[in-house]
Amino acid sequence: MHFKFDFKAGKGCNNDILFRGIKYDIVPGKGENKDVKEGEWYTYELIATGDKVEHKIGGKVVRAAKDAKAKASTIVLRAEFGEIEIKNVRVKGE
């Protein structure tokens, strides 16, 4: 499964992607998002193959993990705090 979208983090952005019980936070300038700047467009990708899950921003892997569940799951985009713009959402099955 390949889930992809473009995003622009705005002021106070702290928003989430939830997949297979794993939460990924989009918080510009912090942790795995240290290269993400407010007000600039980036491409986010979630790639799940078997039990492997990769999160990419701008083509760079920012997190990779194995998921013991490795089964179908919903994808949740949660607008938790601050501003975020999302466009060009694409999903490709296995």
C-alpha positions as CSV (number, residue, x, y, z in Angstrom):
1,M,0.0,0.0,0.0
2,H,1.3,3.4,-0.9
3,F,-0.4,6.5,0.5
4,K,0.8,9.9,-0.6
5,F,-0.2,13.6,-0.2
6,D,1.3,17.0,-0.4
7,F,1.2,19.2,2.7
8,K,2.1,22.7,3.9
9,A,2.5,23.0,7.7
10,G,1.3,26.4,9.0
11,K,1.5,28.2,12.3
12,G,1.3,25.9,15.3
13,C,1.1,22.7,13.2
14,N,1.0,19.5,15.3
15,N,-1.1,17.1,13.3
16,D,-1.1,13.3,13.0
17,I,-1.3,10.4,10.6
18,L,-2.5,7.1,12.3
19,F,-2.0,3.8,10.6
20,R,-1.9,0.2,12.1
21,G,-2.0,1.7,15.6
22,I,1.1,3.8,14.9
23,K,0.9,7.6,15.2
24,Y,3.2,9.9,13.1
25,D,3.2,13.6,14.1
26,I,3.8,16.4,11.6
27,V,5.5,19.1,13.7
28,P,7.7,21.4,11.7
29,G,11.3,21.6,12.8
30,K,11.1,18.9,15.5
31,G,12.3,15.3,15.7
32,E,11.7,13.4,12.5
33,N,10.4,16.6,10.9
34,K,13.6,18.7,11.6
35,D,13.9,19.6,7.9
36,V,10.2,20.6,7.5
37,K,9.6,24.4,7.6
38,E,6.3,26.2,8.1
39,G,4.8,27.6,4.9
40,E,6.6,25.3,2.4
41,W,5.1,22.4,0.5
42,Y,6.3,18.8,1.0
43,T,5.3,15.4,-0.2
44,Y,4.5,12.8,2.5
45,E,4.5,9.1,1.7
46,L,3.4,6.1,3.8
47,I,4.6,2.8,2.2
48,A,3.5,-0.5,3.7
49,T,4.9,-3.7,2.4
50,G,4.2,-6.8,4.5
51,D,5.2,-6.0,8.0
52,K,7.5,-3.0,7.0
53,V,6.1,0.5,7.2
54,E,8.1,3.5,5.9
55,H,7.3,7.2,6.3
56,K,8.9,9.6,3.8
57,I,9.0,13.3,3.5
58,G,10.5,14.8,0.4
59,G,11.6,11.4,-0.7
60,K,13.7,10.8,2.4
61,V,12.8,8.0,4.9
62,V,12.1,9.8,8.2
63,R,10.9,6.6,10.0
64,A,10.9,2.9,9.2
65,A,9.5,0.2,11.4
66,K,8.2,-3.3,11.5
67,D,4.6,-3.8,12.4
68,A,3.8,-7.1,14.0
69,K,0.1,-6.8,13.0
70,A,0.9,-6.4,9.3
71,K,-2.8,-6.3,8.3
72,A,-5.2,-3.9,6.6
73,S,-5.9,-0.8,8.5
74,T,-7.6,2.5,8.1
75,I,-5.5,5.7,7.6
76,V,-6.5,8.6,9.7
77,L,-5.4,12.2,9.0
78,R,-6.1,14.0,12.3
79,A,-6.1,17.8,12.4
80,E,-5.2,18.1,16.0
81,F,-3.5,21.5,16.5
82,G,-2.6,24.4,14.3
83,E,-2.8,24.9,10.5
84,I,-2.0,22.3,7.8
85,E,-3.0,22.3,4.1
86,I,-3.3,19.0,2.3
87,K,-3.7,18.4,-1.4
88,N,-3.2,15.7,-4.1
89,V,-4.1,12.7,-1.9
90,R,-3.2,9.5,-3.7
91,V,-3.6,5.8,-2.6
92,K,-2.3,2.8,-4.4
93,G,-3.1,-0.7,-3.2
94,E,-0.8,-3.7,-3.1
